[in-house]
Amino acid sequence: MSEKAKLVLGENTYELPVITGTENEKAIDITKLRAQSGYVTLDSGYMNTGACTSAITFLDGELGILKYRGYSIEEIAEKSSFLETAYLVNYGKLPTEAEMKAFSVKVASYDDVPEGIKTQIKAFPKDAHPMAVLSSNIVSLSAFYHSLCAQDLTPAQKDEAFAQLIGQIKVVSAYAYRHSQGKEFVKSDKSLDYCSDFIHMMTGDKNVSRDVAKALDVLLILHVDHEQNCSTSSVRMVGSSKANIFATISAGVDALWGPLHGGANQAVLEMLAEIKDSGKDYKQFLAEVKDKNSSSRLMGFGHRVYKNFDPRAKIIKVACDTVLNTLGVQDPLLDIAKGLEEVALKDEYFVSRKLYPNVDFYSGIIYRALGIPTNMFTVMFAIGRLPGWMAQWKEMVEQDGFKICRPRQIYTGDVTNKYKDIKSR
């Protein structure tokens, strides 16, 4: 007998189905609650609301578990590549050697963007935020690829859009960076792997260290998907209206831009800069953080979902150490970061509160070491997250019962106002 939940409202009792996920997650299905009772649920920020079922990503914040399609993030980061992981989340399986080669070639075939997009990038002020350039140019792709703007894409068109956007987000991002530096665009080199080529397009240097390219590859893998976060939910929300895929993904970029979401690693570097400029050392800063009367906040430690540790942080710390050792970067901000990490990991105040360094802390350090400016950090996040957005969108539009998202509300405004002519107000 299937499990039921009972909801008592006055003299009426309603039985609601209990849904159990494959990782034993429990949910009460309230799909028919309003129709049966006239009531809706109120859940500010959707913190306790499951808006969909999904077979893409599982995370357990209490135990620090993250899986893509059932594969642990630790195994994926160690053995896979960004493009292979993209294939996995989208198609639900690891590719064969032939499938991987074909997919890589397809992504690499989108090694440029239409001239109109290049012109548009160059029309932006050089100090324009790269996320503004990225968002506007992704949605502008819809003006050039009409066949992929159909209301219902065929499986072949979905495959095409998936490969195209993974290829072109790299191009638009690199071009946005080059424009901000007042430099000419660097053409993609198909002989290089995805991450090496991206670094090459940004710097103009084809001799990219394998360790550095691998570190960036791992970082993108760790950002591929993270369940129903703000940007992913935005992609699903906009996509549910059957907006074209370019507009849908652009919405994800916009949501990611927010400082409470994708801007966290930028906040880490801004904190480090503030510590340096203040003339304090990191020990003084941590003492202020522990002082309840101080306004100092420690950025890049702890996570709203992971209540123990961020499994991605353990992985990226290794890559971070590799990059710093390989490049031999001498940077006072990175010295402060290493000092904060060392002390906070041993300090009982932070340990007891489970305030461990998260993925944003280490990703900012890596980007800084690579010479990527702070305002480009969220763009890097968007490149990594794109496959997850696309996979979530595809899963949604292909599921039975697909419908437009339409949350409810509880109205709390005025109820007795009477209209007055403008002359008598």
N, C-alpha and C positions, 0 to 999 in steps of 0.2 A: 504494500500500500504506500502510495506516495505521501511524503510529509506535507502537512498543511500548517499554516499559521492562522490564528484566529484573532480578529479585530472586533472588539465590542464597542459599538457606538450607540449609547442610550439603550434601547430595548432590542436593538438589532445586532446580530453577530454575523460577521462575514468571514468566510474561509478563503485564504489566499494561498496559492501554490508556493512551495519552497523550491527554488532552483539550486542545484548543486553543481559546481564546476568540476573540471577534471582534476584540479588541485584541491578539491574539497572546500572551495569557497562557497558560502551560503548566501542566498539572496531571496527576499520575499518579492514575488511577482505581483505588482500592483497595477498591471496593465488595464484590468477591468474595474478597478476600485471606483473610479468616478462614475462610470456608467451604472454600477450597482448601488452606490451609496450617495452619490452627489458630492463626495469629499475628494480633495486632492491632498497630496503631501506637500509639506514645506521644508525645503532643505537648502539653506543659503549656501551658495557656492557649489552645490551638488556634491558636497563632501561625503555623503552617505548614500548617493544615488548611483545605481548602475544604469547607464543610459544605453548599453548594448551588451551583447555577448561577442566575444572575440577569441580567435584561436591564434593570435599573433604573439602577444607578449604576456608573460606572467611575472609579477613581482610580489614579494612578501617583505614588507617594510620592517616587520618585527625580527625576522630571521636574516635579513640582508640577502635575499635571493632575487636574481633577475635571470629570466630565460627568454630566448627568442625561439619560437616554434618548438619549445621543449628542450632546446639545447642550452646548457648553462653559459652565462656570459663569460665565465673564466675559460671554458673550452673554446668558445668562438673567438675570443680575443687572442688566444694563443695560437690557434691553428688556422683560422680563416683569414679572409681579406675583406675590405670594405665592400667591394663589388660582389663577392660571393655572399656576404651577409645580406646585401640588398636583394640579391636573387632569392635567398632563403625566406626573408620576411614576406616578399611579394608572392612567390609561387608555392610556399609552404613546404619546400624540400630543398635539400642541398643539390646543386647541379652536378651532372656528369662532367667529365672533362670536355666533351664536345659542346655541351650546353654552356659551360662557362666560357669557353673560347668564343662561341657565337655571341653571347651576351656582351662580353668585353669589347668585341669588334663593333657591335651595334652601338654601345655607349660611346666608343671612341669616334664613331662616324659623325657624331654631333660635336665636332671639335671647334665649331664657330657658331655665330648667330647672324641673322640677317643684317644687312647694312643699316637698315632703319633703326635697329636696336643699338648698334654701335654709335650712330649719330645721336640717339637719345641719351646714351651714357655720357657722351662728350658734352652734351648740352647742360648737364648738371653743374652747379658750382663745384669747384674742387674740394670745398669743405663740406659738401653734402654728406649726410650720414650714409654709409654704405648699405644699411638696411633699407633706406628709402630708395636707393638706386636698385637694389635687388628686388624688392617688392614690386615696384612700378614696372620694371622690365620683364619680370616673370609674367605679370598679367598682360603686358603688351605683346607677348608672344602669341596671344590669342588672335591678334590682328594679322598675323603672318601664317598661321597654321589652321586654316578654317576647318579642315576635315577632322581635326581633333577637338573641335568645339561643338560637335554634334551632341544632342541631348542624351543619347544613349550610344556609347562607344562599343564597337565590336571587340571581341577578345584580341584580335590582331591590333586594333587601334590602341587598346589599353597597353599592350606590350610596347607599342611604338612610343606612346607618351611616357611610359616608365623609363625607357632607355634614353629618350630625348631629354627629359628634364634632369636626369642624373648627369648627362653629358653637358648640358647647357648651363646648369646652375654653377658649375665649375668655371665656365667661360665668363659668364656675367660677373661672377664674384671677382675673378682675377682682373677683368677689364675695369671694374669699379675701383679696385685698389690702384691699378696703374694710373687711371685718370686722376685719382686723388693725389698722386705723387707727381703729377704733371709729366708723366712718361707715356711713350707710345705703347700700344697694346703688343703683347708677345703672343705669337701664334702657337697653338697647341702642337705638341710633338707626339704622334701616335706610337712612337717606339718606346715611350716611357709609360710606366704604370700610372694609375690614376693620381695618386698622391704626389709622386715625383713630378708629374706633368703640371699639377696645380702649383707646386712650389716654383717650378721652372717658369710658368706663366706669370707668376707674381714677381719673381726676382730677375728673370732673364738668364739664370744659370742652370744649365742642364746637368751639371755635375753635382747632383743631390746625393748626400750621404744616405746609404741604405738604412742606417739606424734611424736617421731623422725621418725619412719617408715612412718607415715602419711605425714609428711613434705616432705620426699623424694619422696613419691608417688605423691604428688601434683606437685613437681618440675618436675618429669618425664612427667606428664600430660601436663604441660605447654610447654614442648619441643616436644610433639608428632608430630606436623606438623606446618608449617608456610608458606604455599603457595609455590611459585616457587623461593625459595632462591638458593644460590650457590650449596649446597650439593644435594638438591632435584633435581635441574636441571641437576646436574652431574649424578645422578641415572637414570634419564630419558634419558639422552644423551647416556650413556653407555648401558643401557638396550635396547635402540632402535636398537642396532646392533644385538640383540638377544644373547648378552653375557649371560653366566649362572648367576643365581640369586646371587651366592656368590661373583662373580667378580663384579657384578653390585652394590651390597651393599658395598663392599670394596671400590669402587670408591666414594661412599657417605662419608665414613669414612675419606678418604684422603682429600676430599674437605673441610670437616668440620674442619680438623686439622689446616687449615690456620688461622693466627691471626686476619684476618679481618672478620672471620666467627665464628667458634666455640671457638676460643681462647680468646674471649672477657672477659670471667669471670676470666681467668688466668691473663689477663692484669690488672684486678682490684686488685687482690692480690699483684701483682708485684708493682703496684702503692702504695699500703698501706705499703709494705715493704720499698719502697724507702723513703716514708715520715718518717717512724720510724727511718731508718738508718741515715737520714739526720739531725736528731735532731730537726727538725721543728715540730710545732704542726699543726693540720689540718687547723686552721684559717690562719696561715701564708701561707700554701700551696694554699688555696683557693684564697688568695690575689694575689699570683703569677699567678694562672690560669687566673685571670681577667686582668692581666698586659699583654698587647699585645706584649711587648718586651721580655716576658718570654717564655721559651720552655716547661713549665709545662703544662700537659694536664690532664683533669679530666676524668678518665675512668669509664665506667658503668653508665654514665648519658646521656640521649638523645638516639635517635634511628633513623636510616636512613629511616625507613618506618613509624614509629609512629611519627607524627609531633606535637602531643599534649602530650599524655602519653601512656605508655606501659601498657595495661590492665593486662598483666601477672604480672607486678611488684607489683600492688596493692594486688594481691592475695598472691604472694610469700612473701611479707613483713610480713603478718600475720604469715605465717609458719616460717619465719625467727625468729620473736620475740618469737614464741613458743619454737623453738629449743634452742635458747640462754637461755631462762628462765628454760627450762627443764634440760638442761645439766649444767647450772651454770658455763659456761666456762669463765675463766679469761684469756684474750688474748689481749695484747696491740694493735694488728692489728684490732681486732674487735671493740675496743674502738675508734680507729681512724675512722673506717668505720661509726660507729654510729654518731660520731661527724660531719663528712662530710655530712651525710644525713640530720641531724638536721639543720645545718647552710644553706646548699644549698637549702633546701625546703622553706626557709624563705627569702633568699637573692634575692633582686630584679633583680640582674644581671642574675642569673640562671633562676629565675621564668619567667622573661620577654622573655627569649630565649627558654623557655619550655624545659630546661635541667633537667628533672626529673630523679630519679634513675630508671634504667631499670632492666629487669629480670636478666641480667648478674651480676649486682651489688649485688643483694641479693643472687643469687645462689652461688656465690663465698664465701660469708660469711657463708652460711649454710654448704657448703662442708668443709670449714676451721674448723667450730665448730665440725663437725663430725670426724675430724682428717684425712680427705682425703687429700693427698698431692696435691699441685698445678698442677703437670703435669698429674694428673688423672681427672682434671675437664672436659676436652673435651671428655674423655671417658664416663663420666656420661651423657654428652650432647648426645653422640651417642646412648647410651642405650635408652634414651627418644625418640630420633628422629627416631629410627629404624622402628616403626610401620608406621609412615608417609611415609618413603622411600618405604616400601613394598606396601603400599596402592597406592601410586603414580605410582609405577612400574606396579602394577596389572591393575590400571585404564587405563594406556597408552596402554599396550599390548592387552587389550580387546576392545578398542575403534575402531569403524569403521574408515577405512582410515589410520590405523597404518602404519607408515613408519619410516625408519631410519632418525635420525636428521642430517641435512646437511646445516649449515649456509653458507651464501655467504660472499664475501668480495669485497672490492674495491682495486685493485692492485695499488701500488704507487712506485714500484721499477724501476730499470733500464730497458731500452727497446732497447738499441743499442749495447750492449756488443758483441764482437766477440771472439770466443775461440782462445787462443794461446797455442801452444805446450809448455810443461813444461820447456823445455830447453831455450825457448826464453822469459820467464816471468821475 
